[in-house]
Amino acid sequence: MATLEEKVQTVMRQTDYTEEISREKLNEHNGDHLKVIRSYLGIAEKKAPVIKSINQEIYKQFRARLDDNMRDYNDRKARGETKNL
């Protein structure tokens, strides 16, 4: 496990922070040097979508499929490629 001094050095190598600022940022991010570097680079943390049940996932997939089909249909209709029944 990396010591605080090693983490400070890592942050200083990857950013233009001074030693003092590196220590402050490490304190803000609870000693996680990767979070400090990600925040410096402007990389947002990914948050996984919360699926509460299997039914929610099923209907999410249905909605996505129907949306794709309607988008394709509307594109074909705009180009005049639809069939007249």
PyMOL Python script that loads the backbone (N, CA, C, O; Angstrom):
from pymol import cmd

cmd.read_pdbstr("""\
ATOM      1  N   MET A   1       0.854  -1.171   0.000  1.00  0.00           N
ATOM      2  CA  MET A   1       0.000   0.000   0.000  1.00  0.00           C
ATOM      3  C   MET A   1       0.899   1.233   0.000  1.00  0.00           C
ATOM      4  O   MET A   1       1.905   1.289   0.707  1.00  0.00           O
ATOM      5  N   ALA A   2       0.519   2.205  -0.797  1.00  0.00           N
ATOM      6  CA  ALA A   2       1.328   3.407  -0.952  1.00  0.00           C
ATOM      7  C   ALA A   2       1.175   4.307   0.271  1.00  0.00           C
ATOM      8  O   ALA A   2       0.087   4.460   0.827  1.00  0.00           O
ATOM      9  N   THR A   3       2.290   4.890   0.664  1.00  0.00           N
ATOM     10  CA  THR A   3       2.259   5.832   1.774  1.00  0.00           C
ATOM     11  C   THR A   3       1.777   7.185   1.273  1.00  0.00           C
ATOM     12  O   THR A   3       1.665   7.412   0.068  1.00  0.00           O
ATOM     13  N   LEU A   4       1.498   8.067   2.201  1.00  0.00           N
ATOM     14  CA  LEU A   4       1.029   9.402   1.845  1.00  0.00           C
ATOM     15  C   LEU A   4       2.064  10.129   0.994  1.00  0.00           C
ATOM     16  O   LEU A   4       1.715  10.823   0.040  1.00  0.00           O
ATOM     17  N   GLU A   5       3.321   9.969   1.338  1.00  0.00           N
ATOM     18  CA  GLU A   5       4.384  10.649   0.585  1.00  0.00           C
ATOM     19  C   GLU A   5       4.455  10.133  -0.853  1.00  0.00           C
ATOM     20  O   GLU A   5       4.660  10.912  -1.784  1.00  0.00           O
ATOM     21  N   GLU A   6       4.285   8.826  -1.032  1.00  0.00           N
ATOM     22  CA  GLU A   6       4.279   8.255  -2.385  1.00  0.00           C
ATOM     23  C   GLU A   6       3.089   8.769  -3.179  1.00  0.00           C
ATOM     24  O   GLU A   6       3.208   9.046  -4.373  1.00  0.00           O
ATOM     25  N   LYS A   7       1.947   8.897  -2.524  1.00  0.00           N
ATOM     26  CA  LYS A   7       0.754   9.411  -3.199  1.00  0.00           C
ATOM     27  C   LYS A   7       0.937  10.874  -3.597  1.00  0.00           C
ATOM     28  O   LYS A   7       0.520  11.289  -4.678  1.00  0.00           O
ATOM     29  N   VAL A   8       1.568  11.653  -2.707  1.00  0.00           N
ATOM     30  CA  VAL A   8       1.838  13.059  -3.017  1.00  0.00           C
ATOM     31  C   VAL A   8       2.742  13.153  -4.239  1.00  0.00           C
ATOM     32  O   VAL A   8       2.502  13.960  -5.137  1.00  0.00           O
ATOM     33  N   GLN A   9       3.778  12.327  -4.267  1.00  0.00           N
ATOM     34  CA  GLN A   9       4.701  12.334  -5.406  1.00  0.00           C
ATOM     35  C   GLN A   9       3.997  11.919  -6.694  1.00  0.00           C
ATOM     36  O   GLN A   9       4.262  12.487  -7.754  1.00  0.00           O
ATOM     37  N   THR A  10       3.109  10.941  -6.613  1.00  0.00           N
ATOM     38  CA  THR A  10       2.358  10.502  -7.786  1.00  0.00           C
ATOM     39  C   THR A  10       1.469  11.625  -8.307  1.00  0.00           C
ATOM     40  O   THR A  10       1.419  11.870  -9.512  1.00  0.00           O
ATOM     41  N   VAL A  11       0.775  12.302  -7.412  1.00  0.00           N
ATOM     42  CA  VAL A  11      -0.097  13.405  -7.810  1.00  0.00           C
ATOM     43  C   VAL A  11       0.728  14.523  -8.434  1.00  0.00           C
ATOM     44  O   VAL A  11       0.320  15.114  -9.433  1.00  0.00           O
ATOM     45  N   MET A  12       1.874  14.811  -7.856  1.00  0.00           N
ATOM     46  CA  MET A  12       2.726  15.884  -8.381  1.00  0.00           C
ATOM     47  C   MET A  12       3.260  15.538  -9.772  1.00  0.00           C
ATOM     48  O   MET A  12       3.406  16.427 -10.611  1.00  0.00           O
ATOM     49  N   ARG A  13       3.555  14.250 -10.030  1.00  0.00           N
ATOM     50  CA  ARG A  13       4.038  13.843 -11.350  1.00  0.00           C
ATOM     51  C   ARG A  13       2.952  13.941 -12.412  1.00  0.00           C
ATOM     52  O   ARG A  13       3.229  14.278 -13.563  1.00  0.00           O
ATOM     53  N   GLN A  14       1.717  13.648 -12.023  1.00  0.00           N
ATOM     54  CA  GLN A  14       0.629  13.597 -12.992  1.00  0.00           C
ATOM     55  C   GLN A  14      -0.077  14.937 -13.183  1.00  0.00           C
ATOM     56  O   GLN A  14      -0.827  15.101 -14.146  1.00  0.00           O
ATOM     57  N   THR A  15       0.144  15.891 -12.293  1.00  0.00           N
ATOM     58  CA  THR A  15      -0.512  17.196 -12.362  1.00  0.00           C
ATOM     59  C   THR A  15       0.550  18.281 -12.232  1.00  0.00           C
ATOM     60  O   THR A  15       1.744  18.000 -12.129  1.00  0.00           O
ATOM     61  N   ASP A  16       0.085  19.522 -12.239  1.00  0.00           N
ATOM     62  CA  ASP A  16       1.030  20.617 -11.988  1.00  0.00           C
ATOM     63  C   ASP A  16       0.853  21.178 -10.577  1.00  0.00           C
ATOM     64  O   ASP A  16       1.209  22.326 -10.309  1.00  0.00           O
ATOM     65  N   TYR A  17       0.302  20.360  -9.679  1.00  0.00           N
ATOM     66  CA  TYR A  17       0.116  20.770  -8.291  1.00  0.00           C
ATOM     67  C   TYR A  17       1.447  20.793  -7.562  1.00  0.00           C
ATOM     68  O   TYR A  17       2.344  20.001  -7.851  1.00  0.00           O
ATOM     69  N   THR A  18       1.563  21.710  -6.612  1.00  0.00           N
ATOM     70  CA  THR A  18       2.728  21.724  -5.732  1.00  0.00           C
ATOM     71  C   THR A  18       2.511  20.674  -4.643  1.00  0.00           C
ATOM     72  O   THR A  18       1.454  20.046  -4.573  1.00  0.00           O
ATOM     73  N   GLU A  19       3.508  20.496  -3.811  1.00  0.00           N
ATOM     74  CA  GLU A  19       3.394  19.505  -2.730  1.00  0.00           C
ATOM     75  C   GLU A  19       2.281  19.887  -1.762  1.00  0.00           C
ATOM     76  O   GLU A  19       1.522  19.032  -1.307  1.00  0.00           O
ATOM     77  N   GLU A  20       2.192  21.163  -1.456  1.00  0.00           N
ATOM     78  CA  GLU A  20       1.169  21.627  -0.521  1.00  0.00           C
ATOM     79  C   GLU A  20      -0.240  21.408  -1.089  1.00  0.00           C
ATOM     80  O   GLU A  20      -1.127  20.913  -0.393  1.00  0.00           O
ATOM     81  N   ILE A  21      -0.430  21.775  -2.335  1.00  0.00           N
ATOM     82  CA  ILE A  21      -1.755  21.595  -2.959  1.00  0.00           C
ATOM     83  C   ILE A  21      -2.082  20.114  -3.090  1.00  0.00           C
ATOM     84  O   ILE A  21      -3.229  19.713  -2.894  1.00  0.00           O
ATOM     85  N   SER A  22      -1.080  19.295  -3.420  1.00  0.00           N
ATOM     86  CA  SER A  22      -1.295  17.849  -3.529  1.00  0.00           C
ATOM     87  C   SER A  22      -1.791  17.266  -2.217  1.00  0.00           C
ATOM     88  O   SER A  22      -2.703  16.440  -2.205  1.00  0.00           O
ATOM     89  N   ARG A  23      -1.192  17.692  -1.114  1.00  0.00           N
ATOM     90  CA  ARG A  23      -1.630  17.210   0.200  1.00  0.00           C
ATOM     91  C   ARG A  23      -3.057  17.648   0.502  1.00  0.00           C
ATOM     92  O   ARG A  23      -3.850  16.870   1.031  1.00  0.00           O
ATOM     93  N   GLU A  24      -3.384  18.901   0.166  1.00  0.00           N
ATOM     94  CA  GLU A  24      -4.751  19.389   0.392  1.00  0.00           C
ATOM     95  C   GLU A  24      -5.760  18.591  -0.417  1.00  0.00           C
ATOM     96  O   GLU A  24      -6.806  18.195   0.096  1.00  0.00           O
ATOM     97  N   LYS A  25      -5.438  18.356  -1.689  1.00  0.00           N
ATOM     98  CA  LYS A  25      -6.356  17.605  -2.557  1.00  0.00           C
ATOM     99  C   LYS A  25      -6.499  16.167  -2.073  1.00  0.00           C
ATOM    100  O   LYS A  25      -7.591  15.603  -2.132  1.00  0.00           O
ATOM    101  N   LEU A  26      -5.417  15.571  -1.597  1.00  0.00           N
ATOM    102  CA  LEU A  26      -5.512  14.210  -1.058  1.00  0.00           C
ATOM    103  C   LEU A  26      -6.393  14.181   0.185  1.00  0.00           C
ATOM    104  O   LEU A  26      -7.135  13.220   0.390  1.00  0.00           O
ATOM    105  N   ASN A  27      -6.323  15.211   1.012  1.00  0.00           N
ATOM    106  CA  ASN A  27      -7.204  15.279   2.177  1.00  0.00           C
ATOM    107  C   ASN A  27      -8.658  15.427   1.754  1.00  0.00           C
ATOM    108  O   ASN A  27      -9.547  14.829   2.361  1.00  0.00           O
ATOM    109  N   GLU A  28      -8.906  16.221   0.713  1.00  0.00           N
ATOM    110  CA  GLU A  28     -10.279  16.399   0.214  1.00  0.00           C
ATOM    111  C   GLU A  28     -10.858  15.095  -0.319  1.00  0.00           C
ATOM    112  O   GLU A  28     -12.051  14.828  -0.174  1.00  0.00           O
ATOM    113  N   HIS A  29      -9.997  14.281  -0.940  1.00  0.00           N
ATOM    114  CA  HIS A  29     -10.456  13.040  -1.565  1.00  0.00           C
ATOM    115  C   HIS A  29     -10.125  11.808  -0.722  1.00  0.00           C
ATOM    116  O   HIS A  29     -10.002  10.703  -1.251  1.00  0.00           O
ATOM    117  N   ASN A  30      -9.984  12.001   0.579  1.00  0.00           N
ATOM    118  CA  ASN A  30      -9.751  10.909   1.539  1.00  0.00           C
ATOM    119  C   ASN A  30      -8.549  10.034   1.174  1.00  0.00           C
ATOM    120  O   ASN A  30      -8.589   8.815   1.341  1.00  0.00           O
ATOM    121  N   GLY A  31      -7.489  10.660   0.678  1.00  0.00           N
ATOM    122  CA  GLY A  31      -6.265   9.930   0.395  1.00  0.00           C
ATOM    123  C   GLY A  31      -6.263   9.133  -0.886  1.00  0.00           C
ATOM    124  O   GLY A  31      -5.333   8.362  -1.121  1.00  0.00           O
ATOM    125  N   ASP A  32      -7.273   9.290  -1.725  1.00  0.00           N
ATOM    126  CA  ASP A  32      -7.340   8.543  -2.983  1.00  0.00           C
ATOM    127  C   ASP A  32      -6.669   9.363  -4.081  1.00  0.00           C
ATOM    128  O   ASP A  32      -7.247  10.317  -4.602  1.00  0.00           O
ATOM    129  N   HIS A  33      -5.453   8.979  -4.421  1.00  0.00           N
ATOM    130  CA  HIS A  33      -4.692   9.744  -5.405  1.00  0.00           C
ATOM    131  C   HIS A  33      -5.296   9.651  -6.806  1.00  0.00           C
ATOM    132  O   HIS A  33      -5.154  10.583  -7.598  1.00  0.00           O
ATOM    133  N   LEU A  34      -5.962   8.553  -7.120  1.00  0.00           N
ATOM    134  CA  LEU A  34      -6.602   8.424  -8.436  1.00  0.00           C
ATOM    135  C   LEU A  34      -7.761   9.407  -8.598  1.00  0.00           C
ATOM    136  O   LEU A  34      -7.955   9.967  -9.676  1.00  0.00           O
ATOM    137  N   LYS A  35      -8.525   9.615  -7.534  1.00  0.00           N
ATOM    138  CA  LYS A  35      -9.613  10.594  -7.596  1.00  0.00           C
ATOM    139  C   LYS A  35      -9.075  12.002  -7.776  1.00  0.00           C
ATOM    140  O   LYS A  35      -9.674  12.812  -8.484  1.00  0.00           O
ATOM    141  N   VAL A  36      -7.945  12.298  -7.138  1.00  0.00           N
ATOM    142  CA  VAL A  36      -7.332  13.618  -7.272  1.00  0.00           C
ATOM    143  C   VAL A  36      -6.929  13.844  -8.733  1.00  0.00           C
ATOM    144  O   VAL A  36      -7.198  14.902  -9.302  1.00  0.00           O
ATOM    145  N   ILE A  37      -6.292  12.855  -9.323  1.00  0.00           N
ATOM    146  CA  ILE A  37      -5.832  12.983 -10.708  1.00  0.00           C
ATOM    147  C   ILE A  37      -7.019  13.069 -11.662  1.00  0.00           C
ATOM    148  O   ILE A  37      -7.004  13.858 -12.607  1.00  0.00           O
ATOM    149  N   ARG A  38      -8.048  12.257 -11.416  1.00  0.00           N
ATOM    150  CA  ARG A  38      -9.244  12.315 -12.276  1.00  0.00           C
ATOM    151  C   ARG A  38      -9.936  13.667 -12.190  1.00  0.00           C
ATOM    152  O   ARG A  38     -10.397  14.195 -13.202  1.00  0.00           O
ATOM    153  N   SER A  39     -10.010  14.231 -10.989  1.00  0.00           N
ATOM    154  CA  SER A  39     -10.648  15.541 -10.854  1.00  0.00           C
ATOM    155  C   SER A  39      -9.805  16.611 -11.536  1.00  0.00           C
ATOM    156  O   SER A  39     -10.354  17.552 -12.110  1.00  0.00           O
ATOM    157  N   TYR A  40      -8.487  16.485 -11.485  1.00  0.00           N
ATOM    158  CA  TYR A  40      -7.603  17.434 -12.168  1.00  0.00           C
ATOM    159  C   TYR A  40      -7.823  17.380 -13.677  1.00  0.00           C
ATOM    160  O   TYR A  40      -7.862  18.414 -14.343  1.00  0.00           O
ATOM    161  N   LEU A  41      -7.966  16.165 -14.213  1.00  0.00           N
ATOM    162  CA  LEU A  41      -8.154  15.988 -15.652  1.00  0.00           C
ATOM    163  C   LEU A  41      -9.592  16.249 -16.095  1.00  0.00           C
ATOM    164  O   LEU A  41      -9.867  16.331 -17.292  1.00  0.00           O
ATOM    165  N   GLY A  42     -10.509  16.378 -15.138  1.00  0.00           N
ATOM    166  CA  GLY A  42     -11.899  16.648 -15.480  1.00  0.00           C
ATOM    167  C   GLY A  42     -12.685  15.410 -15.866  1.00  0.00           C
ATOM    168  O   GLY A  42     -13.684  15.505 -16.579  1.00  0.00           O
ATOM    169  N   ILE A  43     -12.248  14.258 -15.407  1.00  0.00           N
ATOM    170  CA  ILE A  43     -12.933  13.000 -15.709  1.00  0.00           C
ATOM    171  C   ILE A  43     -13.977  12.759 -14.636  1.00  0.00           C
ATOM    172  O   ILE A  43     -13.650  12.627 -13.456  1.00  0.00           O
ATOM    173  N   ALA A  44     -15.238  12.701 -15.051  1.00  0.00           N
ATOM    174  CA  ALA A  44     -16.324  12.489 -14.107  1.00  0.00           C
ATOM    175  C   ALA A  44     -16.429  11.006 -13.746  1.00  0.00           C
ATOM    176  O   ALA A  44     -16.100  10.132 -14.547  1.00  0.00           O
ATOM    177  N   GLU A  45     -16.887  10.747 -12.542  1.00  0.00           N
ATOM    178  CA  GLU A  45     -17.082   9.362 -12.119  1.00  0.00           C
ATOM    179  C   GLU A  45     -18.319   8.790 -12.800  1.00  0.00           C
ATOM    180  O   GLU A  45     -19.351   9.452 -12.908  1.00  0.00           O
ATOM    181  N   LYS A  46     -18.195   7.565 -13.249  1.00  0.00           N
ATOM    182  CA  LYS A  46     -19.339   6.906 -13.874  1.00  0.00           C
ATOM    183  C   LYS A  46     -20.244   6.356 -12.786  1.00  0.00           C
ATOM    184  O   LYS A  46     -19.793   5.718 -11.835  1.00  0.00           O
ATOM    185  N   LYS A  47     -21.510   6.616 -12.951  1.00  0.00           N
ATOM    186  CA  LYS A  47     -22.474   6.073 -12.009  1.00  0.00           C
ATOM    187  C   LYS A  47     -23.327   5.064 -12.749  1.00  0.00           C
ATOM    188  O   LYS A  47     -23.954   5.379 -13.760  1.00  0.00           O
ATOM    189  N   ALA A  48     -23.341   3.856 -12.233  1.00  0.00           N
ATOM    190  CA  ALA A  48     -24.100   2.795 -12.871  1.00  0.00           C
ATOM    191  C   ALA A  48     -25.591   3.056 -12.700  1.00  0.00           C
ATOM    192  O   ALA A  48     -26.036   3.468 -11.629  1.00  0.00           O
ATOM    193  N   PRO A  49     -26.363   2.814 -13.764  1.00  0.00           N
ATOM    194  CA  PRO A  49     -27.808   2.987 -13.620  1.00  0.00           C
ATOM    195  C   PRO A  49     -28.367   1.974 -12.622  1.00  0.00           C
ATOM    196  O   PRO A  49     -27.929   0.825 -12.560  1.00  0.00           O
ATOM    197  N   VAL A  50     -29.320   2.422 -11.865  1.00  0.00           N
ATOM    198  CA  VAL A  50     -29.898   1.565 -10.834  1.00  0.00           C
ATOM    199  C   VAL A  50     -31.119   0.856 -11.408  1.00  0.00           C
ATOM    200  O   VAL A  50     -32.088   1.501 -11.808  1.00  0.00           O
ATOM    201  N   ILE A  51     -31.068  -0.460 -11.446  1.00  0.00           N
ATOM    202  CA  ILE A  51     -32.195  -1.276 -11.876  1.00  0.00           C
ATOM    203  C   ILE A  51     -32.754  -1.930 -10.624  1.00  0.00           C
ATOM    204  O   ILE A  51     -32.064  -2.689  -9.944  1.00  0.00           O
ATOM    205  N   LYS A  52     -34.003  -1.630 -10.331  1.00  0.00           N
ATOM    206  CA  LYS A  52     -34.587  -2.122  -9.089  1.00  0.00           C
ATOM    207  C   LYS A  52     -35.175  -3.514  -9.223  1.00  0.00           C
ATOM    208  O   LYS A  52     -35.253  -4.258  -8.245  1.00  0.00           O
ATOM    209  N   SER A  53     -35.591  -3.869 -10.435  1.00  0.00           N
ATOM    210  CA  SER A  53     -36.154  -5.200 -10.592  1.00  0.00           C
ATOM    211  C   SER A  53     -35.937  -5.690 -12.016  1.00  0.00           C
ATOM    212  O   SER A  53     -35.561  -4.922 -12.901  1.00  0.00           O
ATOM    213  N   ILE A  54     -36.176  -6.960 -12.219  1.00  0.00           N
ATOM    214  CA  ILE A  54     -36.038  -7.551 -13.542  1.00  0.00           C
ATOM    215  C   ILE A  54     -37.092  -6.975 -14.484  1.00  0.00           C
ATOM    216  O   ILE A  54     -36.815  -6.758 -15.664  1.00  0.00           O
ATOM    217  N   ASN A  55     -38.292  -6.725 -13.976  1.00  0.00           N
ATOM    218  CA  ASN A  55     -39.338  -6.153 -14.818  1.00  0.00           C
ATOM    219  C   ASN A  55     -38.933  -4.782 -15.353  1.00  0.00           C
ATOM    220  O   ASN A  55     -39.210  -4.465 -16.510  1.00  0.00           O
ATOM    221  N   GLN A  56     -38.286  -3.973 -14.533  1.00  0.00           N
ATOM    222  CA  GLN A  56     -37.829  -2.668 -15.004  1.00  0.00           C
ATOM    223  C   GLN A  56     -36.843  -2.831 -16.155  1.00  0.00           C
ATOM    224  O   GLN A  56     -36.912  -2.092 -17.137  1.00  0.00           O
ATOM    225  N   GLU A  57     -35.935  -3.781 -16.047  1.00  0.00           N
ATOM    226  CA  GLU A  57     -34.964  -4.018 -17.116  1.00  0.00           C
ATOM    227  C   GLU A  57     -35.661  -4.497 -18.381  1.00  0.00           C
ATOM    228  O   GLU A  57     -35.309  -4.066 -19.479  1.00  0.00           O
ATOM    229  N   ILE A  58     -36.644  -5.384 -18.244  1.00  0.00           N
ATOM    230  CA  ILE A  58     -37.383  -5.890 -19.406  1.00  0.00           C
ATOM    231  C   ILE A  58     -38.086  -4.749 -20.126  1.00  0.00           C
ATOM    232  O   ILE A  58     -37.973  -4.624 -21.346  1.00  0.00           O
ATOM    233  N   TYR A  59     -38.805  -3.924 -19.393  1.00  0.00           N
ATOM    234  CA  TYR A  59     -39.535  -2.827 -20.033  1.00  0.00           C
ATOM    235  C   TYR A  59     -38.588  -1.755 -20.556  1.00  0.00           C
ATOM    236  O   TYR A  59     -38.912  -1.075 -21.529  1.00  0.00           O
ATOM    237  N   LYS A  60     -37.446  -1.595 -19.943  1.00  0.00           N
ATOM    238  CA  LYS A  60     -36.447  -0.663 -20.466  1.00  0.00           C
ATOM    239  C   LYS A  60     -35.975  -1.133 -21.836  1.00  0.00           C
ATOM    240  O   LYS A  60     -35.818  -0.333 -22.758  1.00  0.00           O
ATOM    241  N   GLN A  61     -35.748  -2.449 -21.960  1.00  0.00           N
ATOM    242  CA  GLN A  61     -35.329  -3.004 -23.240  1.00  0.00           C
ATOM    243  C   GLN A  61     -36.439  -2.873 -24.288  1.00  0.00           C
ATOM    244  O   GLN A  61     -36.162  -2.556 -25.445  1.00  0.00           O
ATOM    245  N   PHE A  62     -37.693  -3.116 -23.891  1.00  0.00           N
ATOM    246  CA  PHE A  62     -38.825  -2.928 -24.810  1.00  0.00           C
ATOM    247  C   PHE A  62     -38.877  -1.500 -25.323  1.00  0.00           C
ATOM    248  O   PHE A  62     -39.000  -1.269 -26.526  1.00  0.00           O
ATOM    249  N   ARG A  63     -38.784  -0.541 -24.407  1.00  0.00           N
ATOM    250  CA  ARG A  63     -38.860   0.871 -24.803  1.00  0.00           C
ATOM    251  C   ARG A  63     -37.729   1.244 -25.753  1.00  0.00           C
ATOM    252  O   ARG A  63     -37.944   1.962 -26.729  1.00  0.00           O
ATOM    253  N   ALA A  64     -36.544   0.764 -25.473  1.00  0.00           N
ATOM    254  CA  ALA A  64     -35.401   1.074 -26.338  1.00  0.00           C
ATOM    255  C   ALA A  64     -35.620   0.496 -27.732  1.00  0.00           C
ATOM    256  O   ALA A  64     -35.349   1.162 -28.731  1.00  0.00           O
ATOM    257  N   ARG A  65     -36.107  -0.729 -27.800  1.00  0.00           N
ATOM    258  CA  ARG A  65     -36.344  -1.372 -29.102  1.00  0.00           C
ATOM    259  C   ARG A  65     -37.437  -0.651 -29.876  1.00  0.00           C
ATOM    260  O   ARG A  65     -37.292  -0.406 -31.074  1.00  0.00           O
ATOM    261  N   LEU A  66     -38.531  -0.310 -29.200  1.00  0.00           N
ATOM    262  CA  LEU A  66     -39.621   0.400 -29.877  1.00  0.00           C
ATOM    263  C   LEU A  66     -39.178   1.787 -30.333  1.00  0.00           C
ATOM    264  O   LEU A  66     -39.549   2.225 -31.422  1.00  0.00           O
ATOM    265  N   ASP A  67     -38.395   2.477 -29.521  1.00  0.00           N
ATOM    266  CA  ASP A  67     -37.886   3.790 -29.918  1.00  0.00           C
ATOM    267  C   ASP A  67     -37.015   3.686 -31.169  1.00  0.00           C
ATOM    268  O   ASP A  67     -37.126   4.508 -32.079  1.00  0.00           O
ATOM    269  N   ASP A  68     -36.145   2.667 -31.211  1.00  0.00           N
ATOM    270  CA  ASP A  68     -35.298   2.469 -32.390  1.00  0.00           C
ATOM    271  C   ASP A  68     -36.134   2.190 -33.630  1.00  0.00           C
ATOM    272  O   ASP A  68     -35.875   2.742 -34.699  1.00  0.00           O
ATOM    273  N   ASN A  69     -37.147   1.323 -33.481  1.00  0.00           N
ATOM    274  CA  ASN A  69     -38.003   0.993 -34.619  1.00  0.00           C
ATOM    275  C   ASN A  69     -38.778   2.204 -35.113  1.00  0.00           C
ATOM    276  O   ASN A  69     -38.903   2.401 -36.322  1.00  0.00           O
ATOM    277  N   MET A  70     -39.300   3.016 -34.205  1.00  0.00           N
ATOM    278  CA  MET A  70     -40.039   4.209 -34.621  1.00  0.00           C
ATOM    279  C   MET A  70     -39.109   5.218 -35.297  1.00  0.00           C
ATOM    280  O   MET A  70     -39.506   5.868 -36.264  1.00  0.00           O
ATOM    281  N   ARG A  71     -37.907   5.351 -34.811  1.00  0.00           N
ATOM    282  CA  ARG A  71     -36.940   6.265 -35.426  1.00  0.00           C
ATOM    283  C   ARG A  71     -36.634   5.801 -36.850  1.00  0.00           C
ATOM    284  O   ARG A  71     -36.594   6.617 -37.771  1.00  0.00           O
ATOM    285  N   ASP A  72     -36.416   4.490 -37.037  1.00  0.00           N
ATOM    286  CA  ASP A  72     -36.156   3.947 -38.374  1.00  0.00           C
ATOM    287  C   ASP A  72     -37.356   4.156 -39.287  1.00  0.00           C
ATOM    288  O   ASP A  72     -37.193   4.550 -40.442  1.00  0.00           O
ATOM    289  N   TYR A  73     -38.555   3.897 -38.784  1.00  0.00           N
ATOM    290  CA  TYR A  73     -39.769   4.066 -39.582  1.00  0.00           C
ATOM    291  C   TYR A  73     -39.930   5.518 -40.020  1.00  0.00           C
ATOM    292  O   TYR A  73     -40.223   5.789 -41.184  1.00  0.00           O
ATOM    293  N   ASN A  74     -39.739   6.447 -39.090  1.00  0.00           N
ATOM    294  CA  ASN A  74     -39.875   7.860 -39.429  1.00  0.00           C
ATOM    295  C   ASN A  74     -38.830   8.300 -40.448  1.00  0.00           C
ATOM    296  O   ASN A  74     -39.123   9.130 -41.309  1.00  0.00           O
ATOM    297  N   ASP A  75     -37.629   7.763 -40.364  1.00  0.00           N
ATOM    298  CA  ASP A  75     -36.596   8.069 -41.364  1.00  0.00           C
ATOM    299  C   ASP A  75     -36.995   7.550 -42.736  1.00  0.00           C
ATOM    300  O   ASP A  75     -36.856   8.256 -43.734  1.00  0.00           O
ATOM    301  N   ARG A  76     -37.501   6.294 -42.790  1.00  0.00           N
ATOM    302  CA  ARG A  76     -37.933   5.736 -44.076  1.00  0.00           C
ATOM    303  C   ARG A  76     -39.125   6.503 -44.633  1.00  0.00           C
ATOM    304  O   ARG A  76     -39.211   6.731 -45.840  1.00  0.00           O
ATOM    305  N   LYS A  77     -40.037   6.899 -43.765  1.00  0.00           N
ATOM    306  CA  LYS A  77     -41.211   7.651 -44.194  1.00  0.00           C
ATOM    307  C   LYS A  77     -40.798   8.997 -44.784  1.00  0.00           C
ATOM    308  O   LYS A  77     -41.356   9.435 -45.789  1.00  0.00           O
ATOM    309  N   ALA A  78     -39.830   9.645 -44.165  1.00  0.00           N
ATOM    310  CA  ALA A  78     -39.350  10.926 -44.664  1.00  0.00           C
ATOM    311  C   ALA A  78     -38.686  10.782 -46.022  1.00  0.00           C
ATOM    312  O   ALA A  78     -38.750  11.697 -46.843  1.00  0.00           O
ATOM    313  N   ARG A  79     -38.047   9.641 -46.269  1.00  0.00           N
ATOM    314  CA  ARG A  79     -37.406   9.391 -47.557  1.00  0.00           C
ATOM    315  C   ARG A  79     -38.387   8.818 -48.574  1.00  0.00           C
ATOM    316  O   ARG A  79     -38.032   8.665 -49.742  1.00  0.00           O
ATOM    317  N   GLY A  80     -39.606   8.498 -48.163  1.00  0.00           N
ATOM    318  CA  GLY A  80     -40.615   7.953 -49.076  1.00  0.00           C
ATOM    319  C   GLY A  80     -40.435   6.494 -49.367  1.00  0.00           C
ATOM    320  O   GLY A  80     -40.840   6.028 -50.433  1.00  0.00           O
ATOM    321  N   GLU A  81     -39.840   5.751 -48.455  1.00  0.00           N
ATOM    322  CA  GLU A  81     -39.564   4.327 -48.682  1.00  0.00           C
ATOM    323  C   GLU A  81     -40.563   3.412 -47.986  1.00  0.00           C
ATOM    324  O   GLU A  81     -40.341   2.202 -47.946  1.00  0.00           O
ATOM    325  N   THR A  82     -41.639   3.932 -47.446  1.00  0.00           N
ATOM    326  CA  THR A  82     -42.607   3.090 -46.746  1.00  0.00           C
ATOM    327  C   THR A  82     -43.524   2.399 -47.737  1.00  0.00           C
ATOM    328  O   THR A  82     -43.734   2.889 -48.847  1.00  0.00           O
ATOM    329  N   LYS A  83     -44.063   1.272 -47.340  1.00  0.00           N
ATOM    330  CA  LYS A  83     -44.981   0.522 -48.177  1.00  0.00           C
ATOM    331  C   LYS A  83     -46.388   0.995 -47.915  1.00  0.00           C
ATOM    332  O   LYS A  83     -46.755   1.280 -46.775  1.00  0.00           O
ATOM    333  N   ASN A  84     -47.175   1.080 -48.965  1.00  0.00           N
ATOM    334  CA  ASN A  84     -48.604   1.384 -48.802  1.00  0.00           C
ATOM    335  C   ASN A  84     -49.359   0.075 -48.711  1.00  0.00           C
ATOM    336  O   ASN A  84     -49.299  -0.742 -49.630  1.00  0.00           O
ATOM    337  N   LEU A  85     -50.059  -0.134 -47.628  1.00  0.00           N
ATOM    338  CA  LEU A  85     -50.776  -1.391 -47.431  1.00  0.00           C
ATOM    339  C   LEU A  85     -52.177  -1.280 -47.935  1.00  0.00           C
ATOM    340  O   LEU A  85     -52.940  -2.242 -47.856  1.00  0.00           O
TER     341      LEU A  85
END
""", "prot")
cmd.dss("prot")
cmd.show_as("cartoon", "prot")
cmd.util.cbc("prot")
cmd.orient("prot")
